Amino acid sequence: GTPNSDIDVLVSNTGPAPNVPVPLSGDTAQIRNLKLQNDGELFFDSLAILIVHGSEVTLNGSLISLGSGTILFRNNITFKNGGIFDAGNGVLAFQGVTWENKSGSTFTPGTSTVILEGTSNQNIIIDSSLNLHFYNLQILTQDTVSIIGSVTVQNDCYVAAGCTLNIPGGSSFS
């Protein structure tokens, strides 16, 4: 079945890797928290959508492969513990969250688009040993986006009028 926003999802390393399906008749996959065990894998069908309502995304030596799917984060998230997030050519949308990328984790942007939207301040916090790369970045919020650490946009960047970018000393955004 399709999980809902009250369910924590644990992807194990046994059995076939699950795929997030394309939504049928409004049946979009929604979960609270997402945890992948060591060597666990989660794949997205083409045009699949997953909404994460919780604040914990744990990748323990595992892989999320977004392909051309979409993942929407409604709360704070932390990528940690040696996991790999391969964004492919998908869309990652964040609605008023803090994205924290810890040492040991890998975000591979592919040709994806990262969208910061919503109606509250947002933070991107990168471990000092990392440089976070985005392919396309759209900052659509009217609030403040703080970038702590090093962020590079490889292709296209759009910042909406009315948005304030806060880049403290020692951090970089290019």
N, C-alpha and C positions, 0 to 999 in steps of 0.2 A: 504494500500500500504506500500511499504518499504520506510522509510524516507531517506533523503540524508544529506550530510555534511553541508548544508546551513540551516537546520531546527533545531530549539530548540524543545526539547520534554519535555512536562509536563505530568506526570502521576498523575492522580487525584485519589481520594479515593472513587469514585463512579463507579459503573459498574464493570464488571469482570476485574481482573488484566491482563494486556497485557503480552504476551510471545514474546521474541525475537526468530524469526524463524531460522531454518537451512537455509543457503544460497542456493538458487537454481540458477543455470546457471549464476554465477557471481553477483547475486543480494544481496550482503552482506548489512545488515542494517548499515547505517552510520548516525550519528547525530552530531550536533554542541554541544549544552549543554544539560544536563540531570537534570531535577528537579522532585523530587517526593514529593507530598504534604503529610501532616500528614496522616498516615495510608495507603498511596499509596504503591503499591507493583509492582515489575517488576520481571518476571521469565524468565529463559532461557530454550528453548527446548534443548534436548540433542544434543551436537555438534553445537549449535547456535553460531554465531559470531556477535559482535557489535563493531563498531569502533567509538570512541568519539573524534571528532576533536577540540571541544571547551575546555575551561579551567574551566568550572563550573559543578561540580557534587554535587547537594544539596539533602541531605536526611533529610527530616523533619519528624522524628518519623516514618520512613517508612522502607521498606525492599527491597533490591536487593538480589535475590537468583540466583546465577550463575550456580548451579548444575554442569554439565560437559561441560558448554559452555565456550566461550572465549570472553574477553573484552579487547580491545586495546585502550590505552589512548595516544593521540598524543600531548597533551599539558598539562600544569599544572592542577592539580586537588586538591580539598579540600573536605574531608569528614567531615561534620559538622552537627550540629543541631539535635543530638539524633538519627540519622539514623543507621540502621544495614546493613552491607554488609556481606552476608553469601557467602563465596567463594566456598563452596562445594568441588568438586574435579576438578574444572575448571582451567583456565589459565587467569591470569591478566598480560598483557604486557604493559610496559611503554617505550615510545620512547623519551628520553631526557626531562624528566619532573621533576617537584617538586610534591611530594605526601605529603600533609599536613593532618594529622589526628588530629582533634580537640577534646577537652574534650566533652563528651556527645555522641560521636559516637562510634560504635562498629564494629570492623573488626573481623570476625570469619573465621580463615583460613581453617578449614576442612582439606582436604588432597590436597589442591590446590598448584599450582606452580605460583610464582610471578617472572616475567622476566623483568630485567632492561636492555634495549638494546638501540640502536640508536647511534648517533654520537655527542652527546653533554653531558655536565656535568648534573648530576642528584642529587636531594636532597630528602631525606626522613626526614620530620620534624614531630616529635611526641610531643603532648602536654605533659608537665612535669608530669601530673597526670596519664599518660598512659604508658603501655608497649605494643608495637606492636609485635604480634606474626605472623610469617610466618611458613608454613609447609615446603615447598621447596622454595628456593631462588636461582635464576640464575642471576648473574651479568655478562652480555655479552658485555658491552660497553668497549671501550678502553680509556674512559675519566675518570673523577673523580666522585665518588659517595660519597656524604656527608651524614652522618647519625647524625641527631641532636635529641637527646632523647634516648629512650631505645628500642632496637630491639632484638628479640630472634628468631632464626631459630630452629624449633622443629625437623626437619628430615634431610634434605640434603641442603648443600650450595655449590655453585660453583662460583668462581670468575675467570674471564678470565685473562690471562696473559696480562699485559699492563694496567690493570685497577688500579687506585689509590683509596683506601678507605680512606676517611677523617672522623675521629671520634674525634671531639673536646672534651676537658675536660668536665666532667659532663655527657657525653653521654656514652652509652654502646652498644656493638654488640656481641652477643654470639650465 
